[in-house]
């Protein structure tokens, strides 16, 4: 077999076994949520929470359309879910809310979907219009670049809050899928 043919066969074989790639301008992220990742209320030092609750977040960032498409799953929490969202903060550090996934509270932004109270799945697509202002962290409302930068710099985490743990019962740092 000549070199050109051999090279073609090798490239074709590699293409069949290579993992699927995201389309240009998109990146995938994931978070695994447990009580051990919690830090307690903002500026409090309560530490981890012993919870049977668990969850996952699968998130797709599309820079071209400026959207975040997500699937959030959670279960086995100690009490009814009140809300879930992405916070702007480093590992084991509290931060402020950037965008809501769901909420059962009247204080949630208009149009926020309800959370399954006893666990379940929440899906959706978020845009710049969903991004909240965080003056204390220099994040303007509606600035999609801010959430892109938070995700790409590993300074975003997801939290699920419950009535027993209003500051959050399970948490997971959002990181790139590899």
C-alpha positions in Angstrom: 0.0 0.0 0.0 1.5 3.4 -0.9 1.9 6.1 1.7 -0.9 8.3 0.4 -3.4 5.5 0.6 -2.2 4.4 4.0 -2.4 8.0 5.3 -6.0 8.2 3.9 -7.0 5.0 5.7 -5.5 6.2 9.0 -7.2 9.6 8.8 -10.6 7.9 8.0 -10.1 5.4 10.9 -9.2 8.2 13.3 -12.3 10.1 12.2 -14.6 7.2 13.0 -13.2 6.8 16.5 -12.7 10.5 17.4 -15.2 11.9 19.9 -17.9 14.2 18.7 -16.8 17.8 18.6 -19.0 20.8 19.4 -19.8 23.1 16.5 -17.7 26.2 16.1 -18.5 28.8 18.6 -20.0 26.3 21.1 -18.6 24.7 24.3 -20.1 22.2 26.7 -20.0 22.5 30.4 -21.0 20.2 33.3 -21.5 20.4 37.0 -22.0 17.7 39.6 -24.0 19.0 42.6 -23.7 17.7 46.2 -24.0 19.1 49.7 -20.3 18.7 50.2 -19.6 21.5 47.7 -21.8 24.0 49.7 -20.4 26.9 51.6 -23.6 28.2 53.2 -25.0 31.7 53.1 -23.2 34.5 51.4 -20.5 35.8 53.7 -21.2 33.0 56.2 -18.9 30.2 57.0 -21.2 27.3 57.6 -19.2 24.9 55.4 -20.5 21.7 53.7 -24.0 20.3 54.2 -24.6 16.6 54.8 -27.3 16.0 52.2 -28.6 12.9 50.3 -29.4 15.4 47.5 -27.5 15.2 44.2 -27.7 16.8 40.8 -26.1 17.4 37.5 -26.0 20.3 35.1 -25.3 20.0 31.4 -24.8 23.3 29.7 -24.1 24.3 26.2 -22.7 27.8 25.5 -23.3 29.0 22.0 -21.3 32.2 21.4 -22.7 32.8 17.9 -26.3 32.9 19.0 -25.5 34.1 22.6 -27.5 31.4 24.2 -27.0 28.9 27.1 -29.0 25.7 26.7 -29.3 23.7 29.8 -30.5 20.5 31.4 -30.5 20.5 35.2 -31.4 17.4 37.2 -31.7 17.0 41.0 -33.1 14.5 43.4 -33.2 13.3 47.1 -33.2 16.8 48.6 -34.2 17.2 52.3 -37.2 19.5 51.5 -39.0 21.4 48.8 -36.9 23.2 46.2 -37.2 26.9 46.2 -34.9 28.0 43.4 -31.8 27.2 41.3 -29.4 29.4 39.4 -25.8 30.2 38.3 -23.7 32.2 40.7 -20.5 34.1 39.9 -18.0 32.7 42.3 -14.9 30.5 42.6 -14.7 27.1 44.2 -15.8 27.1 47.9 -16.5 30.8 47.7 -20.0 32.4 47.7 -21.0 34.7 44.8 -24.0 36.5 43.6 -26.7 35.2 41.2 -26.1 35.7 37.4 -29.0 33.9 35.9 -32.0 31.8 37.1 -32.8 28.2 36.0 -36.0 28.0 38.0 -37.8 29.4 41.0 -40.8 28.8 43.2 -40.4 32.2 44.9 -42.4 35.3 44.1 -39.1 37.4 44.0 -37.8 35.6 40.9 -37.4 37.5 37.7 -40.5 37.6 35.4 -40.7 34.6 33.2 -38.6 32.3 35.4 -40.0 28.7 35.1 -41.1 26.9 38.3 -38.8 24.3 39.9 -40.0 20.7 40.4 -40.5 20.9 44.2 -39.5 17.3 45.0 -36.8 16.8 42.4 -36.8 16.4 38.7 -35.5 18.0 35.5 -35.5 21.6 34.3 -34.5 22.4 30.7 -34.3 25.6 28.8 -32.4 28.2 26.9 -31.2 31.5 28.4 -30.2 34.7 26.6 -28.6 38.0 27.5 -32.1 39.2 28.5 -32.0 36.7 31.4 -28.6 37.9 32.9 -28.9 39.9 36.1 -26.8 42.8 37.2 -24.3 42.3 40.0 -23.0 45.7 40.9 -20.7 44.5 43.6 -19.0 42.2 41.1 -19.0 44.7 38.2 -21.5 42.6 36.1 -24.0 44.7 34.1 -27.5 43.3 33.4 -27.8 41.7 29.9 -24.1 41.4 29.3 -23.7 37.9 27.7 -20.0 38.3 27.6 -19.9 38.3 31.4 -21.4 34.9 31.8 -19.2 33.6 28.9 -16.1 34.8 30.8 -17.4 33.4 34.1 -17.9 30.0 32.6 -14.5 30.0 30.7 -12.6 31.1 33.8 -14.2 28.4 36.1 -15.8 31.1 38.2 -19.4 30.0 37.9 -21.3 27.5 40.0 -24.9 26.2 40.2 -26.9 25.9 43.3 -30.2 24.3 44.3 -31.9 25.9 47.3 -34.5 24.3 49.5 -36.7 25.3 52.3 -34.4 23.6 54.8 -31.4 25.2 53.3 -32.4 28.6 51.9 -28.7 29.5 51.1 -28.4 26.2 49.1 -28.5 22.5 49.8 -26.4 21.2 46.8 -23.8 23.0 44.7 -21.4 22.2 41.8 -18.7 24.2 40.1 -19.4 24.5 36.4 -16.5 23.3 34.2 -15.8 22.5 30.6 -16.6 19.0 29.3 -13.5 17.3 27.9 
